[in-house]
Amino acid sequence: MLLPTKRLSKDDKMSVYRNKFLKIDLSRKEATDEPLEPDVVRDFLGGRGFGIEYLYKHLPPQIEPLGPGNILLFLPGILAGTIAPGFSRWIVATKSPLTGAYIRSVCGGKFGAALKNGGYDFMAVHGRADKPTYLYLSKDGVQFFDADSLWGLDTAATQDNIRDKYGKTSTHIACIGPAGERLVKFAAIIHEKRAAARGGVGAVMGSKNLKAIAIDASGGSPPELHNREVFFKLVKEHNEILKTHERRKKMTAYGTTFITPKMHELGIFPVKNFQEGRLPGVENIGPEAFQKLKTGDYGCYACTTRCGNVFKVAEGTYAGAESEGPEYETIFSFGGEIANTDAGAIIAADALCDRLGLDTISMGVAAGFVMELYEKGILGSGALDGLKPVWGDHGTLFQLIEKVAKREGIGNILAEGTKKAGQLIGNGAEYYAMTAKGLELPGYEPRAAKAHGLGYAVSNIGGSHMYGYARQEISGFMTPREVDRLADDGKGDITGWNQIKKAVEETGILCNFADTNVTQQFICDLYVSATGRRDLAEAKNIDTFGERIVCLERCFNIREGFCRKDDTLPERMFKEPLKNAGPSTGEVIRKMDSLLDEYYDFMGYDKDGIPSSKKLGELGLADVASDMERFRK
Amino acid sequence: MRINLKFIVVTGAQEAFGATEFSFELAGSNVGDLVREIMEKYGTPSKRVFLTKGHYEPSLQIILNGRKYVPPERMDEFPLQAGDTIIFAHLVEGG
């Protein structure tokens, strides 16, 4: 069925923006072009900003995340579809079925650029289809197709089937696998071999009976630039620097695999479900080990860093397994987290999760959780469908992955997420669930990098390393100031600062792997030449947009019932000094309350973590202030 | 005094030093002395590790005892003690 989109009624255009979004109502099989209001563009810039503005406005509190009332957003950034390298990532935003909070999950590839070049600043998916459906967007409009023949296929087969029908090179697809269909609460949305993985965005897509979205980019065009000459000059100069930059060269050669030995050396690499910081044989999953298996590389849209390393297992149990990646996080989750040092197993597990449509971080942490419960005698083989999951047993890992995706036996419990699984298992199991707000922790030990750890606790999406990456602690950045990663306090301002900067970057949407030599002023210069907006000219002014985004995301969560008690870490981080972690050995989170106070103070939130009326007013969110009043004690 | 050195995925280190982890007898007293003495002892191959266009490679980070990042432009300000460990590693982040 071909449904031409309706025409816009408003025409207040601004360069680089499309000034409209695509609204999909799956329940009614309707697709409409909707105007993007100028004040939204003015106040929220793009990408993640448009996402939270839309969700706060259109998603009533207490909506069931897997019900038809939830909204699923696909958001390219301001510069998607342009030649700016590293700026064509895209975001999925929704209410998370894993955490009950706001979630945004970021992905690379070409889908975001295709959506922008197809004429939209973002896409909002409402409702629920009455049967499995996929969408096809082209210059002719939006078509809704029956997806019965795709339902049950993995993400590779799904994309192959759709590309076979529409063409291999110009069709860009985001889809779910069996895990999303079965509403696994950490199911991912997969595009090519890349994932918008976190927080169960794939389950939301599955709950809407939406198997895939395919975009034919052949009829699209890049967004119009305000000052093409300046924009191109900026990009050209930047690319010249990247050509010889050591960090860029390392990223191209190794991807993120070369993070592992440094984090291990510093005692930041979590081992055995965050019990330790040293993994004997870690060199077997280090960058040199993966280099031996490298068969190619991959670059996202317009990216000159091309950090996507393609690996193929040459021999052994997993011979023939091939994956783009694994990235550092997956090396952590299927390596250190479960004490596995078989690189082939990590590649094969990464590939399997991509095909099934699972978040590798959450899956690995769930597996480490099970291994620790087995070690501690909380779960026996009988409760584990006969499995005997001991540390390092990657064979069991594969069985757990399959069971989760199929929701079989113990997999059906783990499919609810590690936090909920801990509650369901009981007998103290919840203590071993390494999550923040229910989102499984990534591969940086909070006790060994405490601003980063505070970031997990106060993040509005839960335990994410990318919501406010503490570059000062992980990477030695000296701005806005030097930070001792092991110091117990003095971190709140750093965590807030990082969150704000990240939110600014995610209006772009800038990739963390491709941001070599990118300064905030460079971002401003690109934005000004692309949009013509003079209010974006100075780096110090643009922080307000990031602060507004983070603040409104927090207000979204407060409306859902989140408060100070939810801004926390697993009990282990407060009670157990970190073991066997080199320079980080013995570290523990000692001053959580004062860290929270520091952060709230810096952000202009009250003692319960609710943005003050004054702060909301300063950020132009006065209308939100009245919503917040009823939550103040 | 003996200083422990570790080069983590640093291009050319294995070739220049024959190993990526070794100890070094330092005559001087600070991180700047250390880098200069290493280049003096190991010659041109080691200069390729540390220098770009005659200046210290800015993305090659220096970490003292696994905790303190030493800004390259201030390496002379950081004194060393016998048994200290210096890690050289490139900027990495994300995941």
Boltz contact constraints between the chains, C-beta under 6 A:
constraints:
  - contact:
      token1: [A, 246]
      token2: [B, 57]
      max_distance: 6.0
  - contact:
      token1: [A, 246]
      token2: [B, 59]
      max_distance: 6.0
  - contact:
      token1: [A, 247]
      token2: [B, 59]
      max_distance: 6.0
  - contact:
      token1: [A, 247]
      token2: [B, 91]
      max_distance: 6.0
  - contact:
      token1: [A, 250]
      token2: [B, 90]
      max_distance: 6.0
  - contact:
      token1: [A, 256]
      token2: [B, 94]
      max_distance: 6.0
  - contact:
      token1: [A, 256]
      token2: [B, 95]
      max_distance: 6.0
  - contact:
      token1: [A, 258]
      token2: [B, 9]
      max_distance: 6.0
  - contact:
      token1: [A, 258]
      token2: [B, 92]
      max_distance: 6.0
  - contact:
      token1: [A, 259]
      token2: [B, 92]
      max_distance: 6.0
  - contact:
      token1: [A, 261]
      token2: [B, 8]
      max_distance: 6.0
  - contact:
      token1: [A, 262]
      token2: [B, 8]
      max_distance: 6.0
  - contact:
      token1: [A, 262]
      token2: [B, 89]
      max_distance: 6.0
  - contact:
      token1: [A, 262]
      token2: [B, 92]
      max_distance: 6.0
  - contact:
      token1: [A, 266]
      token2: [B, 66]
      max_distance: 6.0
  - contact:
      token1: [A, 287]
      token2: [B, 9]
      max_distance: 6.0
  - contact:
      token1: [A, 327]
      token2: [B, 95]
      max_distance: 6.0
  - contact:
      token1: [A, 328]
      token2: [B, 95]
      max_distance: 6.0
  - contact:
      token1: [A, 329]
      token2: [B, 95]
      max_distance: 6.0
  - contact:
      token1: [A, 465]
      token2: [B, 95]
      max_distance: 6.0
  - contact:
      token1: [A, 474]
      token2: [B, 93]
      max_distance: 6.0
  - contact:
      token1: [A, 475]
      token2: [B, 91]
      max_distance: 6.0
  - contact:
      token1: [A, 475]
      token2: [B, 93]
      max_distance: 6.0
  - contact:
      token1: [A, 476]
      token2: [B, 61]
      max_distance: 6.0
  - contact:
      token1: [A, 476]
      token2: [B, 69]
      max_distance: 6.0
  - contact:
      token1: [A, 512]
      token2: [B, 94]
      max_distance: 6.0
  - contact:
      token1: [A, 513]
      token2: [B, 94]
      max_distance: 6.0
  - contact:
      token1: [A, 582]
      token2: [B, 66]
      max_distance: 6.0
  - contact:
      token1: [A, 583]
      token2: [B, 66]
      max_distance: 6.0
  - contact:
      token1: [A, 583]
      token2: [B, 67]
      max_distance: 6.0
